[in-house]
Amino acid sequence: MAERILIVAGKFNDLVGKSLVESALNVFKEAGKESIVDTIWVPGAFEIPVTAAHGARSKRYAAIVCLGAVIRGETPHFEYVSGPCASACMSLSVETGVPVIFGVLTVNTIEQALNRAGLKYGNKGGEAAHAALQMIETLKNFASKGR
């Protein structure tokens, strides 16, 4: 079974993205997993699924954590990016059997994004890292029980 963990992070809204990645890396460090984490930065949330797909299909990763922020603006851009990004990550996870954790914030304002990246409501990057670790263990339990 693959041992490494991949973080795929969107650079767009990078203040938020950097905070999410930092929190995820801290969780992996606390779990003693920092040496097995690879981080790849992509231009934005729209590019996250294709990069995650390459990682999942490489058979190198036990889990992939997708992080970034899509903030609603004055145009329909939000709808064209947020929903398809989430859907593609979920489909990829089901297709490959590799947990693809969706930690991309989809919010209405920069304030909401910052609050979810460490200001008021914890840090969703750290939460995504915890979910990845839990899924790795869950799937190891399946494998060890011959399921």
N, C-alpha and C positions, 0 to 999 in steps of 0.2 A: 504494500500500500504506500502511496506517495506520502512524503513527510513534510514537505515545504508548504508555506503559506504565502499567498500572493495578495498584495494590496494594489488595486488599480484605482488611481485617484485622478479626478478631473482638476485641471489647472484653473479653469474659468471660475470666478469667485474664489480666488486662491487664498484669501485671508481665512475664509471658512474652511476650505479644503485642507490647508496646512494644519489647522487646529484639529480637525477630524483625524488626520493621519497621525499627528503627534499623540493623540489620546489612544488610538489603536496600537501604536508602537509601544506605548507605556504598558498597556494591558499584556501584550505579548512578552515584554521584558519581565514583568512581574510573574508571568507564568513560566519563565525560563525558556522561552521560544524565540527570543530576539535573533538568534543566529540562523534561524531557518526562514526568516521573513524576507521576501523580495518586494520592493515597491517600484511600481511603474507609474509615471505621470503621463497623462494624455491631455489633449487640448481642452476637452470638456466632457460633460455627461453623455453626449451623443456617441462619443468614441469609447466609452467604458465597455459596452457589451462586446464589441469585436475583440478588444484586448483581453477581456475576461475569457472569451471563447478560445483564443489561442492558448491561454494558460490552462484552461480546463481540459482541452484536448491534448495537451502536451503530456499528460499523465504525471507531471512533476509535482502537482499541488494537491494537498489534502483538502484545502478550502481556499476560496477566493473572496476577499472583502472589497466591495466596490464603494468608494467614498467620493463625495462631491456635493455640490449644491446647484439646484435649479431654482431660480427666483423669478416669480411671476413679474412680468413687465407690462407694457402697454400694448404689446402685439401678441398674437397667438403662438409665438415661439415656445412658450412654456408647455402648452399641450402637445406640441410636436416632439418635444424632448423628454419630458418627465414620464409620461405613460409608456411610450415605447421603450425607454431605457429600463424601467421596472419590469415590463413584460419580457423583454429580451433576457434580462438576468434570470428571471424565474424559469423561463423556458430552457435556458442553457443549463441550469442546475438540474432540472428534471431529465433533460436529454442525456447529460454526461454522468450524472450521479455524483458530481462534485458540488458540495455546498457552495453556492454563490450568494453571499450575504449582501443584501441591498441596504447600504448605508448612505445612499444619496438623498440628501434633504430636498424635499419638494415643498417650498414655502411661498408665501405671498410677499414677504418683505425681507430686507437684509437684517432687520432687527430679529425677526423670527429665526433666521438662519444662525445668527450669532448666539442667540439664546440656546439653540440646540447644539451649538459647537462649543459649549463650555460656560456661557455666561449665567443662565438661569436654570436651565432644565437638564443639567448634566451634559455629557458629550456623547452624541450618537455614534461617533467613531469608536469610542471605547465599548459602547454597547454592541456594535457590530463585531468587534474583535471577540468579545465574550461569546456571542452567538456562534462565531466560527469555531471557537474552541469546544463549545458544547456539541456542535454538529460533528466535529472530528471524533469525539469520544462516542457519540451515538452510533456513528457508522462503524467504528472499531468494534463496538459491542455486537452489532449485527454480524460482522465478519467472524468474530470469535465464537459466536453461537451457531455458525453455519447457516445463517439465514440468507 
